Amino acid sequence: MGSFPATRHSVVAGIASPDIQTRRVAFDALVSAYWRPVYKYVRIKWRRDGEDAADLTQEFFARAFEKGSLGRFEPARARFRTFLRLCLDGFVANEIKARGRLKRGGDVSFVPLDFAAAEHEISTHPAAPGVGMASLTGHDEDDLFRQEWVRGLFADAVAALRASCEATGKTTQFAVFQRYDLDDTADVRPTYSQLASELAIPVTQVTNYLAFARRELRRLVLERLRSLCATDEEFRLEARELLGADPTSRPA
Amino acid sequence: MNALSDAALRRLRDAADEPDLTGTKYEIVGRIGQGGMGTVYRARDRELGREIALKVIRLPEGAPDIAARMMREARTLALLEHPGIVPIHDVGTLVDGRVFYAMKLVRGAPLHELPTTGVPERLGIVERVCEAVAFAHAHGVIHRDLKPQNVMVGEFGEVLVMDWGVAKVVGDATASLGVGSVPRTDEHPEPTTGHGVVLGTPGYMAPEQAAGDPSLVDARADVYAIGALLRDLCTGIPDAARPDGSGEVPRPLRAIIRRAMAPDPRDRYADVTALAQDVAAFRAGDRVTSYNENLFERGRRLAVRHSTPILLVLAYLLMRLTFLAVFGR
């Protein structure tokens, strides 16, 4: 099992740490990965308006940090992602019931959250053109939470890949990857030879650069995924669902 | 951090699991689907300028065993040169350690996605499958996973049997073909399929195969699976796009299906050729060996079989009678 990514500390372990600094760092990572699915889930499932959903999202994380509720996760009972969503459901239900009686709480703040961008994504979601995600109901909400979590995971990995390529002078590698895998503006993907002439590199280099970028992306995704899972088993399950693959079977 | 669109996210998820083709002459065009052990991609051969199907091992647990199986499948396929068996062009190992093989890209549809066709056409497909499988059997290869998804019908009506990943090689396949090395005894031996390990697909798997004892499985397991294929084609494959209800299955055809799918292998057709002969006989309006027809059924079958000469004789007789009635002679 030696190929597990080990560079990022486990976020799930970190949020249960007695050390406030460790807990703080873990919560920042947790919020980065989960704020978008949490916000959209509250907007859609609980039918709260944008402002309310933003408040509830911030408050959920703040309360969880203060009370350490997410640190009480038991890996044997569920995946962490499921546990977090159930905690969120409980929190929002209680919050709505207690509205007016309790002080809206928490003065803890985490990484900056771009609720306006998330709101734009809701209104332009392709699942429901014209009316946006607000029309999603029932089972879609669970899928939505997972899909947004996956989206965040990949977006974070792509950002890390871009930064790493820029830092190491591999901008052409990233450009190949961006044009072939990331760019969804064209209906049809460019061929390798089109990319080669566009970027003035041999066709074989397109294959190599693409392979490099994908390998790195995969590594970064798995690294992030590992940090968001509580156990090796949960990591394997998530990786298999996410990439259709066992993360332990390919050399890193 | 910009949010990714759904389309970009889909591409990235696929890309993160795409094989590393560095050092090969192939480039991925798209994903076709996932088979028993691997993912099949549409790829472009840059040297020959043609599109091919590239099967790459999925990332499973126990990879060495599966990799050996893939390599074996490729070699098995390479030995089976038949118009009904998808030809293989290339085999190798990628830099990321995964095994791949390149094969002909079949443009068409798997059996379960075929638009509804007439009974004779469907029976013709079964006969083509039987021919390909009989060829494989003659060379000591048992498919063990025949099902609608593994039979492709090409644009010009050609029928190809796909996915030989769980095929069993009995005896010396290469010796019977007079070529190359023996697949079971070289560096890519048949992975051991022990007791309790079930390979195949429920609904198409013979009972002895489902029991998980590989020593009991012989060519008659493929007879059973083709019987199931025939059943699907005659009754309508349960599919959202093509619901059940293709009409009543004629008794002789039902008898063929029943015999092919007999629980005891000894009660089945001895081989797929015998099955194909019965299917062809039914298609031609001849007597099938699996069905004892009564006198009335025989008369009706012969009437249908020889309808043209019978109609001509009747027309002649009617004309003579009319002549007699009108002219009295």
Interface residues (C-beta under 8 A of the other chain):
Chain A: R36 A117 A118 E121 P126 Q147 V150 R151 G152 F154 A155 D156 V158 A159 D181 L182 D183 D184 T191 Y192 V203 V206 T207 N208 A211 R214 R215 L217 R218 V221 L242 L243 G244 A245 D246 T248 S249 R250 P251
Chain B: M1 N2 A3 L4 S5 D6 A7 A8 L9 R11 L12 R13 A15 A16 D17 E18 D20 L21 T22 T24 E27 Q34 T39 R44 R46 R58 L59 P60 E61 A63 V95 D96 G97 R98
